[in-house]
Amino acid sequence: MEQALKEAYASNPINELDLHTLELRHPGFVDDAGEATAIRVVRGYDDIVATLEGSAPLNPGQAVTFIAAQFNFTLPGFKEGESPQLQFSLDNVSREVTAHLEQAIGQLAPIEVTYRPYLLSDLSKPQMDPPMSMLLTNVKVDAFRATGTATLNDVHNWGFPATVGGYYTVDRFSGLLR
């Protein structure tokens, strides 16, 4: 978390508002022009335009619109023997969101979920870099609500030692060769 967000959580100033956003991505999410798109929502009553981090999978470093929506979520905890899970429910989903999610449910590619907190006073970057990204493993959609559970991508079966980009190899880390 960025220092500004830590300070806002610690001091809880009345003039600072933290904004919770979710972004859902899937290869099947395309706009009317056939371009890859994402479902981006912010918890609140007003849409916001916020800038994504430079490493974002879609629209890196660009200002994008997050649509105001009513959703609840539980950030993942870290308990021994359990994969961290982010649970959310998105109320009063639009037909567009419902259509995207229903189409994605029938495909093999996973739906990716990214949580980004912002401060209302600083929409120039997320207050967590890198933001929390997980895979949606359980999603249900009806006329009124979309619910889902997102987990880390099989964290228990990651190789060790490993880096985000792959395993430590002599090609990537020549100091390993003696």
C-alpha positions in Angstrom: 0.0 0.0 0.0 1.1 3.5 -0.7 2.0 5.7 2.3 -1.0 8.0 1.6 -3.5 5.2 1.9 -1.8 3.9 5.1 -2.1 7.4 6.6 -5.8 7.7 5.5 -6.6 4.4 7.2 -4.7 5.3 10.3 -6.0 8.8 10.8 -9.4 8.5 9.1 -9.7 12.2 8.0 -13.2 13.3 7.2 -12.1 15.0 3.9 -10.4 11.8 2.5 -12.3 9.0 0.9 -10.9 5.7 -0.1 -12.4 4.2 -3.2 -12.5 0.4 -3.8 -12.4 -0.8 -7.4 -12.7 -4.1 -9.1 -11.7 -5.0 -12.6 -12.8 -8.2 -14.3 -11.0 -9.4 -17.4 -11.5 -12.3 -19.8 -10.5 -12.9 -23.4 -14.2 -13.0 -24.3 -14.9 -9.5 -23.0 -14.8 -7.4 -26.1 -16.5 -4.0 -26.9 -18.6 -3.1 -30.0 -15.4 -2.5 -32.0 -14.1 -6.0 -31.2 -11.4 -4.7 -28.9 -10.5 -6.3 -25.6 -12.2 -4.6 -22.7 -12.8 -5.1 -19.0 -15.6 -4.7 -16.5 -14.5 -1.9 -14.1 -16.6 -0.9 -11.1 -16.0 1.4 -8.2 -18.0 1.1 -4.9 -20.0 4.3 -4.6 -22.6 6.5 -6.3 -20.5 8.3 -8.8 -18.4 7.1 -11.7 -14.7 8.0 -11.5 -11.9 8.3 -14.0 -8.7 7.0 -12.5 -5.3 6.1 -13.9 -4.1 2.5 -14.0 -0.6 1.4 -13.0 2.0 1.1 -15.7 1.9 -2.7 -15.5 -1.9 -3.1 -15.9 -2.9 -6.0 -18.3 -5.3 -3.7 -20.2 -4.8 0.0 -20.8 -1.5 0.3 -18.8 -0.9 3.8 -17.4 -4.1 5.2 -19.0 -7.0 7.0 -17.4 -10.1 4.7 -17.5 -13.6 5.0 -16.3 -14.8 2.9 -13.3 -18.6 2.7 -13.3 -20.3 3.3 -9.9 -21.9 0.2 -8.5 -23.0 -1.3 -5.3 -20.9 -4.2 -4.4 -19.6 -5.9 -1.3 -16.3 -7.7 -1.0 -14.1 -9.4 1.5 -10.4 -9.0 1.0 -8.4 -12.3 1.3 -7.0 -13.4 4.6 -4.0 -15.5 5.0 -4.7 -18.6 7.0 -2.4 -21.6 7.3 -3.4 -24.4 4.8 -5.9 -22.2 2.9 -5.6 -20.4 -0.3 -6.4 -16.6 0.0 -9.8 -15.8 -1.4 -11.5 -12.6 -2.4 -15.3 -12.8 -2.2 -17.6 -10.3 -3.8 -21.2 -9.7 -4.8 -22.2 -7.0 -7.3 -25.8 -5.9 -7.0 -28.1 -4.6 -9.8 -25.8 -5.8 -12.6 -26.4 -4.3 -16.0 -27.3 -6.4 -19.0 -23.9 -5.8 -20.5 -22.1 -7.1 -17.4 -24.5 -10.1 -17.2 -23.9 -10.9 -20.9 -20.1 -10.7 -20.5 -20.1 -12.9 -17.4 -22.5 -15.5 -18.8 -20.4 -15.8 -22.0 -17.2 -16.2 -19.9 -18.6 -18.9 -17.6 -18.9 -21.3 -20.6 -15.3 -20.9 -21.7 -12.1 -22.5 -20.4 -10.1 -19.3 -19.9 -10.4 -18.0 -16.4 -11.8 -14.6 -15.4 -9.2 -12.4 -13.8 -10.1 -10.1 -11.0 -8.0 -7.1 -9.9 -8.6 -5.1 -6.7 -7.3 -1.5 -6.7 -7.8 1.0 -3.9 -7.7 4.7 -4.8 -7.9 7.9 -2.8 -10.5 10.4 -3.9 -7.8 13.1 -3.6 -5.3 11.2 -5.8 -6.8 9.3 -8.8 -3.5 9.4 -10.6 -2.5 5.9 -9.5 -3.8 3.0 -7.4 -2.7 3.1 -3.8 -1.5 -0.5 -4.0 1.2 -1.3 -6.5 1.1 -4.0 -7.7 -2.6 -4.3 -7.2 -4.1 -7.6 -6.0 -4.9 -9.9 -8.9 -6.6 -13.2 -8.6 -8.6 -15.8 -10.7 -12.3 -16.1 -10.4 -13.0 -19.7 -9.6 -16.7 -19.6 -8.7 -19.2 -17.1 -10.3 -22.9 -17.0 -10.3 -25.1 -14.5 -12.2 -28.8 -13.9 -12.1 -31.0 -11.0 -13.0 -30.2 -9.0 -9.8 -26.7 -10.0 -8.6 -23.3 -11.4 -9.7 -21.3 -13.2 -7.0 -17.9 -14.8 -7.1 -14.9 -16.1 -5.3 -11.4 -15.3 -6.6 -8.3 -17.1 -5.5 -4.6 -16.9 -6.2 -3.6 -19.0 -9.2 -2.9 -22.4 -7.4 -0.4 -20.9 -4.9 0.2 -24.2 -3.3 1.7 -25.7 -6.4 4.0 -22.9 -7.3 7.6 -24.0 -7.8 10.1 -23.0 -5.2 12.4 -21.2 -5.5 10.8 -19.2 -8.2 10.3 -15.6 -9.3 7.2 -13.9 -10.7 8.6 -14.4 -14.2 9.6 -18.0 -13.7 12.2 -20.2 -12.1 15.7 -19.1 -11.2 17.8 -20.3 -14.2 21.5 -19.9 -15.1 20.3 -18.1 -18.3 18.5 -15.4 -16.3 20.8 -15.4 -13.2 24.4 -16.1 -14.3 25.7 -15.8 -10.7 24.2 -19.3 -10.1 26.9 -20.9 -12.2 30.1 -21.7 -10.3 
